[in-house]
């Protein structure tokens, strides 16, 4: 108890000090005036055609996760945290997206991925199909397929890529190329007999066959590409990492053989192999760095596995070779997994790494021709509170005890999940555990083996050509339509004639003068 008191006292004394500059009212007035001037400059809209499109998707990155990640980022940089800026915070346009699925108030990642990639809301658990498809019912799929913005970009002659920290056959990436009545049909080894007999294809096979011209595919998921019981190249003695396919096919080999002989298609499974590539000589790149999902950033072996930032760097440099531009989907997919496991430290470090990748992409591209959008598919029942003082460690304790059970509690908590623990008939005393450990499971109100998604709206951050189209509160399926409009791809291209584009406020005075002279 004495140690707890000392810890709380240290937190209060060191963290609650108000920075000297913030005591001066002029500091806040100057800051507000600078923000005002930046806002006024936004009246000069960027109405260029977007040559490039990048969609950053933080899986499970609700607003509370964004805020907590901002504080963590600042504290990792030895600041108090709250005043820090994420890269996405610097995007000038922000909207909210309504995340519900057609049959679910609180959504899953498959139905939402269909919305923000294909522009159509769908039932939970289904991928790349309309709401006419029932989960698990293979025979409801035919004729209900919907295409994604990745395909629209490819059909417009752009290069396209997918980068994820999950399996490349997971819900988010697979909605870009697959059509499936069940998000869990990663390989034919996960499909029921009736689905196989009904002619439905597993997701890994669709990755190779549906859009074979995807230039860059980077993430995890090796085992779904190889025949059942084939040993993994990295973990040859671990049975759980062996191949899962029942059809006996080697889909990595099939991916390479599907490419024209005049093109170079490289497959890599190791960080060293990825970073050693001469990208100027590579036309297609497949990188699968783990049998399943990639390792959490905090636990990642940086000898064998690339970071999300490293994969994004390679992907952009590959895709930039196409003079017509590119579409890139980047998923920070394990934010979601950290939350499901109640491991907030893992989730928030995943979010910070996604933000690092956003900053890297910003440096590699230009806002004049690249529309970048950052959003989430859904939220989680993750929260932080407890009247914590300024600069309180984001994984630390609240500065108070419960006035009911007289025990301390961490600032971070979950509404439900695996962190629910009763010790001797009472709530666990967190002062007796290492609550700052990477795998600590924060306490939850309701016991569940897996914590659940949250149902509130998620943020949408946008920067670049036509970013102002993302504003206010939108249905989630609006996102790819706005992005496609900006890039003149997909269905509505009538405005793409230069003369049809409305003039920006900056040009109006000059156009008025020109009309006067002509008259």
N, C-alpha and C positions, 0 to 999 in steps of 0.2 A: 504494500500500500504506500509505503514511503517512497519507493522508486517511482510509482505512478504519479505521486504528488510532485516530485522533482521534475519529471518529464513534462507534466502540464505547466508547471511554473516556468520551465525553460521555453516551452512553446510560446507562452504568453509574453514573456519578457523579450524574447528575441524576434518574434514574428509580428507582434502587434504594433511595433514602432511605425509611426507615420513618417514617410520620407519627408525631409525638410522642405523640399520644393513644393510639396503638395499642401503645405500649410498656408501658402500664399494664394489668395483667391485669383490673382492674375495668372497663375499657372493654368488653372482650369478655364479661365476666360480665353487665354491665348490658344489653348488646345481646341476649344469649341470653335473659335474663329477660323483656325486652320482647317478644321473639319468642314465648316461651312463653305469655305472657298473651294475645297475639293468637291463638295456636292454641287456647287454652282458650275464647276467646269464640266460636270457630267451632262449638262444641257447640250453640250456639243457631242451628239451621239456618234458612236462608231458604227456606221452603216456599211462598212466594207463587206464584201463577200468573204466568208470564212473559208480560207483554203484548207485549214486544218481544224479538226475537232478532237478535243480530249475530254472524256467523261471519267472523272475520278469518283469512285463509289466506295464510301466507307460503310461496309456491311455492319448494320447495327449501330451506326454512329449518330445517335440522337443528339438533341441540343445539349442535354446534360453531359454527354460524353465529350462533345466539342469544347464546352466550357472547362471541364476537368482536364482535358488534354492541353488546353491553353495554359492552365496553371502549372501542369507538370512540365511543359516545355520551358516555361520561364524559370521554374525551380531547378531544372537540369542545367540551365545557364546561370545559376547562382543568383537569380532574382527572387523577388517575393512571389511572382507568378501571375497575379491577377491582371497586372498592367501589360503583360506580354501579348504579342500578336502572333497568331498562327498565320501561315501563308494564305489560307483561305479567308482569314479575316480581312485581308487586303483587297479582296475582290470587291468591286464597287456596287454590284447589284446582288440583292439577296431576296429570296422568296421563300415561301413555305409550300410543301407538297403534302397532299392528303394521301395516306399510304394504304388505305383499306383495299382488300381484294374484293372481287365481285361477290364472294360468298363468305367473307371473313372481316369482322370489325378490326381485329388485330391480325395483321397479315404475316405471311411467310416470305422468304426471300425469292421464291420461284415466281409467284404471282406478281410480286413487285418488280422483279427483273423484266418480266414480260411487258409491264407497263412502261418503265423508263427506257427500255431498249426497243420495243416493238410498237409503242404508242397505243397499246390496247390493254385495258384492264382484264384480268383473268382470275380464275379460281386458284385458291391456294394449292401449292404442290404441283402445279402444271407449268410447263415451259413452252414459250413460243407458239401458243395456241390460244384460241378465243375462249370465252366463258362457256361456249357450247361443249367443251370437253370436260368430262368428269374424271377426277383423279383416279388412277389405276385402271381406267376403262380404255384399253387400247382401241377398241372398236368405235370409240366416239371421236377419234383424232382426225380421220381422213376428211379433207376439205375444210378443216378448221385451223390450218396452219397460218400463222402470221409472220411476216418478215421483220427483220431488225434494221436499225440504223447502220449497223456494220455492213449488212448486205446492200443497203441503199448506197453507201459510200463506195463499196466495191463495184457496183453496177455503174457508178459515175466515173470509174477509172481511177479512184484513189487507192492508195495502199491502206491496209487495215491490220490492226494488231490487238491482242489480248494479253494483259499482264495481270496475274493474280497471286495472292499468297495462299490460296486454297488449291484444291484440285482444279485443273482446267475444265473438268466435267462437272464442277459444282454449280449450284443454282445460278449465281450471277453470270459467270462467263458463258454458261451453256445456252442461256436465253438469246445470246447473240447469234447462234448458229443452229440450234437444235429445236425440234418440235416433239414434245414428249408429254404423255399423260401422267408421268410420275418423275419427279426430279431425282429420285433415288436410283433410277435405272442407269447407273454409271457405265456398266458393261453388261453383256448378256448374262453374266453370272449372277446379277442382282434382279433379273427379270423373271416373272412367273411364266409358267408354260403357256398359258392362254395368250399372253402378250407376244411371246415369240411366235406362236402359231398364227396369231393375227397379223403378222408381218410388221410389227413395230420394231424399230431399230433402237439399240442402246445408244446412249449419249456419246460415248467415246467413238463409236463407229460413225456417228453423224458429224463429229468434229473433223474426221478425216474425209468424209464423203460429201457432205452438204455444200460446203464452200471451200474447196481444196486450195483456193488461191489466197487464203489468209497468210500474210507475209510473216507475222510474228505471233507465236504462241509461247508464253513463258509462265510457269507455275509449278504445281505439283501434280500427282496423279499417275505415276508410271504404271502402277499395277493393273490399271484398267485397260492398258494397251497390250498386255502380254497374255499368252495362254495360261490356263489354270495350272498352278503349281510350279511355274517357271520361276527360278530364284531371282531375286532382285540384285542388280549389279552392285549396289552399295551395301545392302544388308543380306548377303547370300544365305546366312544361317537362320534368318528370322522368318518363320512360317507366315506370320500375319502380313508380311510384305510381298508375298509371292503373287504371281499373276492370277487374274480372276476370270479370264475369258474362257467360255465353253466352246466357242467356234474354232479354237486352235489358231486364230489369226495373230500375227504380229503387226499391230497397227502402226507402230513406228516405221517399220519397213514399208507398209502399205502407203503411209504418208509420203515417204521419200519416193516411192515408185510412181506415185500419181503426178509428180512434177515433170514438166517437159525436160527432155535430155539436155537442152541448151541452158537450163537453169541450175543453180547450185543450191541444194537444200541440205542444211546442216542440222543435225540432232546433237544436243549436248545434255549431260545430266549432272555436270559438276561446275562449280563456280569458275574454276580455273579454265575450263574449256570455253565457257561463255566469254570471259574477259579476254581470252587470247584470239578470238575471231577477228579476222580482217573483214569488217562489215562491208567494205566496198566490193568485195567479191562474193557476198552471200545474198541470194535472192529470197530464200525462205528459211525461217529459223524456228525450230521446235526445241524448247528447253523444258525438261521435266526433272526437277531437282529433288523430289521426294516421292516415295511410293504412294502416299496419300497427300494430305495437306502439308504445306511447308511448315517448318518449325517456328514457334513464336520468336519474335525479334530478340527478346531478352535471352532466349536459350539458343539462338541460332549459332551453328558452327560456321564462322566466317571464313573457314578454309574451304568448305565443301559447298555451302549454300550461299547464293547471292542475296543481298538485301533487296527489298522492293525498289529502293532508289536506284540500285545498280541495274536492275532489270528494266526499269523505266528509261534509264539513260541509253541502254543498248537499243531498246525498242524505238525510241524517237529517232536516234541516229540511223537506224535501218529504214524507217518509214519516210524520213525526210528525203530519201533519194528519189522518190516519186515526184516529178514536177507538178502533178495535179493535186498534191497534198495527201492528207491521210486522216483516218479516224482511228483513235486509240482508246480502248477501254482499260482503265487501271482500277483494280479492286484491292483495297485493304480488307481482305476477307476475314482475317482472324480477330478483328475487333469483336465481331459477333461471337466467336468461339470463346474468347476470354470472358465475356459477359455471361454466356450460357453456363460456364463452369464456375461463375461467381468470383473469378479471378480478375478483379478490377485492375490490378497492376499490369497484368499481361495485356488486357484490353486497351488501356490508355497508352502504353508504350507502342502498341500496334498503330494507334491513331496518330501518335507523334511521328512515327516512321512514314505513314501515309502523307502527313503534312510535309515531311522532308522531301518526299518524292514530288509533291506539288511544287515546292520551291525550285527543285532541280529542273522540272519541266518548264517553269517560268523562265529560267535562265537560258534554256535551249530553244525557246520559241519567241515569237513576237506577238504582242497584243493586237497589232495591226492586221494580222492575217490568221490568228489562232483563237478560236473560241474555246475557253476552258470552263467546264462546269464541275462543281464539287457538290455531291449530295449523298444521301443515305437511302437505303431501301426501307428501313424501319428503325424504330428506337428499341430501347430495353427498359426494364423496370429498375434502372440504375439511378441512384440519386446521391447527392452529397449535401450535407447541411450541419445543423447543430450549433449555429451561431459561432462558427470558428473565426478567430481573429485574422487580421490581414497577414498573409504570408504563412499561414498554418500549413504544414506539410500536407499535401493532398492525400497521402495515405495515412495521415496521422489521426489522433484522437480529437474528438470534440472537447472543448474546454469545460465540460460539465459532466456530471453523472446523471443518470436517470433519476428523476424524483419519485419513481415508483419502486424499482428494484435496487436502487443505490449502487449501480454498477456503471463503469465507464462504457463508452461506445465510440466506434470509429466514425469519422465524418461520412465516409462512403458506406452506403447500405443498399440492399436490394429488397424489392417488394416481395420476391419469392426466390427460391433457389436452394442450392446445396449447402449454403452457409448457415442454415437454421440448426442450432445446436442447443441441446438442453443438458446441463451437467448437474447431477444431484437434484433434479427437479426444478432447476432455475436456469435462466439464460447464462450462457458461458461468460466468464469474466475475461474480457479481451486483454487485460493487462498481464494475463498469464501466458499469452501466446505471442508469437512473432507476427504482428499484424502488418509489418512492412515487407514480409517475404513475398517473392514474386508469385508464389502459388497459394498465398493466403486467400481463403474464401470468405469474403465479407458476410457479415450476418444478414439474414433475411427474415422477413416476417412470417413467411409460409414455407414449410419444407417441400422442396421438389428436387428430384435428381438433376434436372436441368432448369436453369432460370429461363423465363419466357421473354418474348418480345414485348415491347410497349406499343400502344396504339396511337400515340399523339403524332402530329405533323412533324416532318423533318425539314431541316433547312436546305436551301438550294443556293449556292454561291456561283456567280457568273462573272466572267471577264472576257473582253475581246469583242469581235464583230457581232452586233445585234444582241449583246448580252442583256440589254434593257428589256428584251422580250420576256425575260424571267423576272417577274415582279409580283407582288401581292401573294394571294393564296391560289394555288393551282391543283388540279387533279394531277397525280404523278405521271399519268400517261401523256401529258402535254409536253414533257421535257424533250423527247426525241423529235417531236414535230417542230418545236422552236429551234432546235439545233440544226435540223435538216433545212429549215427555211433559211437560216443564216448561211448555210453552205451551198444552197441551191442544189440540193439532192432530194431524192424521194419524190413525193407526189405533187407538192405545190412549188412549181418553178416559174410560174408566170411572171413573177416580179423580177426575175433575174436579168432581163433586158436592162442594161444600165440606165436607159431613159426612164424606166418604170420605177426605179428606186427613188423614194421621196428624198428631197434635199435635206441636209442637216441644217440646224439653225445657223451654223457658222457660214453657210453658203448663201443663205437667203438674202442678205443685204446686197451681195454681189450680183445675184440673179435679178434683183429688183433694178439695180443700176443698169444692167445690161438691157433689160426690157425698155427702160426709159430711153436709152441711146438708140435702140432699134425703132422705137416709135417716133 
